[in-house]
Amino acid sequence: MKKTTAILFAALLAIVPLSAQATAERPIISISNYEEWLKAGVDNGWVVNSQIVQRSVEQPKPTAELVVTEEVKRVPEKALVIVDAYFDSSKISGEVVNVCVARTGCDLTPSPVAGLSSAFNHGTVMADLARKANPDVKIYLVRAASAARDSRTGAVTLQVVNGNDFLNALKFVQSKKDEVGAVSFSYSMNGNMTKVGDCRLSTSGSVNTSVVDPQIRSTVADLKIAGIPVFAATGNDGNRRPVSYPACIPDVASVASGFGDKFLASSNHDAATDYVGALPSSTLSYKSIVFGNIPHATSSATASVAAMWLDGLVTEKWVRVSP
C-alpha cells in the first residue's frame, strides 16, 4: 500500500503546475503558519502539492535529500538567471556570466552605498545566497537598472528597476532558452495595489502599463511552458497586503519567507502563494562568507528557492533553506 501511494505521489508531482494560483482572485485570509496556509489552499480550491496534504506539521519534515526523485531532478548545466539592479561579480564565487539589459549606463560603475538592501549591493547578495543554496550552479547576472552620472559630483547612481527593465530581462531569457533553467527576481513593481487580489504594474519610469504588463505576463507564460519558472518575491510589508507584482501574476512562481513552520510577519502571502523559503526556527539570518549575516526576507528566500529548484531539491511548497 505504501509503495502504491508513493508511486501515486510521484505521478501527481509530475503534473502539479508551478503556480498554485488557480484564478486571479485571492481570498482575504489570516494565515500565520504552515497548517493554516495548507488549509486555506485546500478550502479555497488552490492546487496544493499532494505530499503536503497528507502530512501534518507535527510530523518531522523530511530533508530534501530524502525526497528528491528522478522525476524532479533538473539538468545541472542549466543556468540560473538573477535579475537585479547591479552586481559586483568579483565578490561572487563560481561560474558567472555578466549581462546588461539596462537602457543606459551599462558602462558605468555605481558609487558604493552601504547596506545590503541598497541597489548597489542587493544583486550581489542574491547571487551569494543562490551560490550557497546550490554551489555548482552557473549564474547569469542580469543587470536591469539604468545608471546615471551626476554632472556636478561625478557620483553614479542606479535607477529603480521598472517594468521596462524587467521585460528586457525576460526577453534576454527567452533568447537563451536552451541555456537557462530558472529565473530569480526579488523586486516589487507595485502600481496602486490597495487590497488583496490587486495585481498591477507600476507606471514608475514612464512605463506604459497597458503595453508592458501584457507582454510581461505573456513572456512569463512562454517561459513556464518552456520549463523555465520565473521565481519572484511576494514582498515584505505584511500578509494583509497584496502579494507584490510580479509575484502576483498567476504564471509566476511566488516565494514568501518563513521560519520553522510559521510565516514571517513581514512576509506578504496568501492561499495562492507557491513556495515558502523557511529557515530553522533558531535563526532569522543567513551566514555569508562575503557579507556576514544576511537578514531573512522574501528576497533572500526567492534566490535560495530558485537555486534549489534548479538542483532538483524543491519537491514541496514549504521549502527548508539552509542558513
Sequence and secondary structure as in RCSB ss.txt:
>XXXX:A:sequence
MKKTTAILFAALLAIVPLSAQATAERPIISISNYEEWLKAGVDNGWVVNSQIVQRSVEQPKPTAELVVTEEVKRV
PEKALVIVDAYFDSSKISGEVVNVCVARTGCDLTPSPVAGLSSAFNHGTVMADLARKANPDVKIYLVRAASAARD
SRTGAVTLQVVNGNDFLNALKFVQSKKDEVGAVSFSYSMNGNMTKVGDCRLSTSGSVNTSVVDPQIRSTVADLKI
AGIPVFAATGNDGNRRPVSYPACIPDVASVASGFGDKFLASSNHDAATDYVGALPSSTLSYKSIVFGNIPHATSS
ATASVAAMWLDGLVTEKWVRVSP
>XXXX:A:secstr
 HHHHHHHHHHHHHHS S    SS        BHHHHHHHHHHTT    HHHHT  TTS    HHHH  GGG   
TTSEEEEEES   GGG  S EEEEE  SS TT      SSTTSHHHHHHHHHHHHHHH TT  EEEEE   EEE 
TTT  EEE    HHHHHHHHHHHHHTTTTEEEEEE    B S  STT   B  TTT  HHHHHHHHHHHHHHHHH
TT  EEEE  SS TTS   TTTTSTTSEEEEEEETTEE TT    TT  EEEEE TT SEEEETTTEEEE SHHH
HHHHHHHHHHTT   SSEEE   
